[in-house]
Structure formats: C-alpha cells, structure tokens
Amino acid sequence: MVSFSETTGGEPPHAADARSVGVVTPQIARIDTPLKLACGRTLPSYELAYETYGELNARRNNAVLVCHALNASHHVAGTWAGEPGNVGWWDNMVGPGKPLDTNRFFVVGVNNLGSCFGSTGPNTINPATGKVWGADFPIVTVEDWVDAQARLADHLGIEDWAAVMGGSLGGMQALCWATRYPARIRNALVIAAAPNLSAENIAFNEVARQAIMTDPDFHGGHFAEAGTLPRRGLRVARMIGHITYLSDEQMEAKFGRQLRDGIQFSFAPEFQIESYLRHQGEKFADYYDANTYLRITKALDYFDPALASGGDLARALAHAACRFLVVSFSTDWRFPPARSREIVEALVANRHDVAYAEIAASHGHDAFLLDNEQYHAVVRACFDRIAHDFKDYSTFRLGRSFTQAVEQRARDAQRSDYATIAGWIGEGANVLDLGCGDGSLLAHLARERNARGYGIEIGAAGVRAAIGAGINVIQRDLEGGLAGFGDDAFDCVILSQTLQAMRSIETILAEMLRVGREAIVSFPNFGHWRHRLQILRGRMPVSESLPYQWFDTPNIHLCTVADFDAFLAGRGLEVQDRAVLAGGREVNALPNLRGEIAIYRFGRRAAPRAGVARRGAA
C-alpha cells in the first residue's frame, strides 16, 4: 500500500529521518454502534484503521487528530515493519522535535470510511452479502467521517482533542469538527483548505469520475466481481487531479517544454511533463480503489458548512468555540489564499480566535506536504502555544493564556507609547492593531485592560511570534485596505509607529475610521530638534525613534506633530487626545520641537465613544 498524500512532488519520502517516530503498527477499531449517514443509510457497524504516535498524558488532554486528504491514509508518520521505504505521508510534520512534536502530543491518524486502506469501504466485505461492497457502498460525506472519528475518540477514551488538523480535504474535516463537535475540540488547524469547492474544482472532479466510470473495466463499480480493474480510468483521473496539485511556476521550472528525445511526430509521450503525468497515473492505478475515488471526490463536492445557513459562512461558524489557525499557500490555485481568507473573515465576524498565515511557496497545493521553513515554523509556534495551554486550558482565550516569554517581551519592550495607548483603551474593548509585529501591544492591552481583538501583520517573523503568543494575528498587506472587516466592528483601531511606512496615509486612516469607532495613531516626530539639527548638518536623521539609515529605511512618509495636526484638521477629524513623549515622559511645552513620539486618539466626532476612556488632551 502507498499512503503518501496528494503528490509530495510526485514521489513518496524515501526514508524516515533521524527524528522519525520509527516503526509503527496500524490498529483497527471496530465500532458496533450504528452510524446514520447523511445519505439516509445506516452502517450497523464498521472498522476504522488508525495509528498513534507519542503517549497520551495522565489528564488525557494532549491528543491531536490528524485528518487525511483525498488519497492518503492513517499512516501519517514513521514506517512499517519490513517496509522501511513506506514512510508516513506527513513524516516531516509529525515526530519527535518536529512541528507536531510527539514528545509532547499524542497524535492519532485515522483512515476515513470509504477509503481503501483498512477502514470499512468499497473494497471491504459487506457483512450482509459476504461479498465486496463495491458499488453498493454508500456515498459518505465529511460530516459522516467526523461522526466516525468522534466514535474513535470515544473508543480511545479521548473526551476532547487538543487540536484537530489537516491539509486540503483534511483541513475541511478540521473545520467540520469545530462546528459539529464544538465542545470536543480546542484548536483547529485548517491548512490549504476552503469552505467549499468552487465550480471549477467540482468540474475537475466530475471529469475524473467520468474517466473512471466510462472505463470498460469499471462494470458499474462491480469490477471486483468481474475480475477486472479500471486502470485506464484511474490513470486519467489521477493525471487530472495531479495537475491541480501543482503550480504553473513549479511545472515550468521542473519541466518547461523539455522533450524526452526530440520530436517524434507521434502520440506517445514526447514532452517530459507528459511522461511525468503518465508515470503518476500508472502508480496511482496500482494502489487506489476506483469506487473509493468516486466517493471521496463526492464528499469533497458536497462539503459546504454554510449551505444549511443559507450560504452565510459566518452564521455557520457562529457556534464554534475553539481557536483556529488557518494557513494558505501563495501559488495554490486549487484552494487559493482568497478561499482561506473567506474562513478567516467569517471567524472574525463572530469574534472567534483565529490566526492566519499566508506562506510564500512555489509548489502549489502540494506545498502543505513539503518542507517549508516559514510554514513549519508557524505550525510549530501554534503547537508550542497549545502545549502551554493544555497545562491549564480552562482559560485559553485571547488575553489570558499568552506564553510567559511573550508577556515578558511586552514588559521589557519599554515602548513609551504602550502605557499611553493603554490609558485610552476602555476595559474589555475590542481592538484592531495594524502592523502588530509580534503582538506585544495586544498582549499588553489584554493584560492591562482585558482588551481583545486582532492584529494585522505582513512580516513572517512577526506573524510566527504572534501565533506562538496566542495572538489573533492575520497576515496581510495593509496597503490593500481592511476589506473583510465590517463597519464599526471595533471599539478602537490602532496604528502604532507604522503610519510612516504606509504608502497611502489617507486610505488607511479612512479605513481605520470605517471599521473602528475611534483611531489611535503613533509615529516618530520628524520635527524633533535632533532631527532638525542633523538636517542642518546635511545628513538624514537617525535617532532612537528613527533608527534606520536613509538606504535601508522602510519609512516613506515622515511627518511632524504640526503636520499631523494640520492633516487631521483639514479633513474634519476631531482630536480627542494627544500625547507627545520624549524619553518616555510627556512633553507639554514646544511639543513639535521637543517631542520624539506623537500619539493621537481621534474620530469623526468629538464625543467620547463606547469602549474608549476619555482623557484630557496634553
């Protein structure tokens, strides 16, 4: 049996690395409780193949469920006895010291109903007939799989999962867990997934199914009784699917228009890409079951959690109670980043805890299976935070379960604007921090004001650190505005020492006052006397508040206190508070000359707004 997922670059791993979980033994759980399926049929009993890695702790709260994608299985990590080359499909992710560290977590990999790798499915025996199920096996859904997985958790004595994670179709299962069993999941890692399939993806699946069903050897799905295998159909189905897992960039770099042996004027495979796809199809036909392929692609097509809510994904996710990590990949055109952002926006609309990372990767959809430093660092940071939380996960929501390291960073940062900003934020306010970096300000506000909310950050290092701290960070470019956030969604929107790096000041400030009732902005005062003195000497200013040289500065628009006063007044914006600081202390006399950092609280009206405390202007 081959159990690697989508493609892994076309080849399975050759051997487990030194940090592998080693040799593992597949297990079978027999579930005798009848399972009512979405199609209306019932399985009186069924079997689920699964593997486990690591140890379940005494509190039984460190269990992680890994859900597989289309053609993978329960064999997530390690190898099997006598089969050193059969390495688990996510061995680079799961193991001792790996992002999902089996020294800390008890990991369960399960093979879904309807698959062909050991669980009850079309290639197993129907107890009612004594024959192979074949085409008689019912069509199953993602919801059916999750129900069966919940029974497996019962079988293993696991009341709730520290996390459920998966990529592609596996990510859809994690999303389903969050809504179907909200009390049994504390974290959902939804990777390279989508809230439903696009029409284009459904079309690809249908073409692949037709390739199988029109194969003369298919026999209406009863090919086992006929003693045949629909290999031709499976080959074509795999070739179609395989194309969607790759990226144009990757195919161009790996194959381009290379010929195998010159132009032959034939229909034999002449281009390298043709040969590669045929090879993938041949391998797939050797180990995969055609009836399974039909059913799993149908489960993909049917998945749509928003359907029962009239297409409103936010309403569908309203009852989720776990934290989410959503990850997408830049060149994934099967489930592009925009589809992941739909999930994030629906979660934000419900004020659920969510972090989002968009990984730069050239390998298309398959990137979720491959080694990528940024990607693995994000997942590792997430599990570092989960490992801290499951020691006492009764208070894991934003503002209550930050790691000690990040709390110390926030205390030690000594950003002089933090205390001032915190003084302007009302108790329990809902805030949005733009350019949040590692989330230190949000951590500070959560600790000092019991505030909660989200941060937006473009830098990979900041996103990774914020995720590890339990911050609701969303990776995106502020230059594109704040689309996806509703009007007046926040009590206050903060732009702390990021204004000077923005290309369109007017756009971002307008967006801040659209999504927030008030705005707080801090920036280095270019009018400080030291800056003026350096300019008089013919040099660009460099100081503690402007630490960059002219050739490496991210700053685009530098302004003075007087400039910003005039800017706000000219646009009818009302300043409600202003503080100008030097050396951490407030400056009242000659602030434009003596101030190093300027902090403003302003809005479209002068009256104090809900959630933000009023303080006298400095």
Buried (B, 14 or more C-beta within 10 A) or exposed (E): EBBBBBBBBBEBBEEBEEBBBEEBEBBEBEBEEEBEBBEEEEBEEBBBBBBBBBEBBEEBBBBBBBBBBBBBBBBBBBBBEEEEEBBBBBBBBBBBEBBBBBEBBBBBBBBBBBBBBBBBBBBBEBEEEEEBBBBBBBBBBBBBBBBBBBBBBBBBEBEBBBBBBBBBBBBBBBBBBBBBBBEBBBBBBBBBBBBBBEEEBBEBBEEBBBBBBEBEBBBEBBBBEEEBBBBBBBBBBBBBBBBBBBBEBBBEEBBEEEBEEEEEEEEEBBBBBBBBBBBBBBBBBEEBBBBBBBBBBBBBBBBBBBEEBEEBBBBBBBEBBBBBBBBBBBBBBBBBBEBBBBBBBBBBBBBBBBBBBBBEBBBBBBBBBBEBEBBBBBBBBBBBBBBBBBEEBEEBBBBBBBBEEBBEBBEEBEBBBBBBBBBBBBEEBBBBBBBBBBBBBBBBBBBBBBBBBBBBBEBBEBBBBBBBBBBBBBBBEBEEBBEBBEEEBBBBBBBBBBBBBBEBBEBBBBBBBBBBBBBBBBBBBBBBBBBBEBEEEEEBBBBEBBEEEEEEBEBEBBBBBBBBBEBBEEEEBBBBBBBBBBEEEBBEEEBBBBBBBBBBBBBBEEEBBEBBBEBEEB
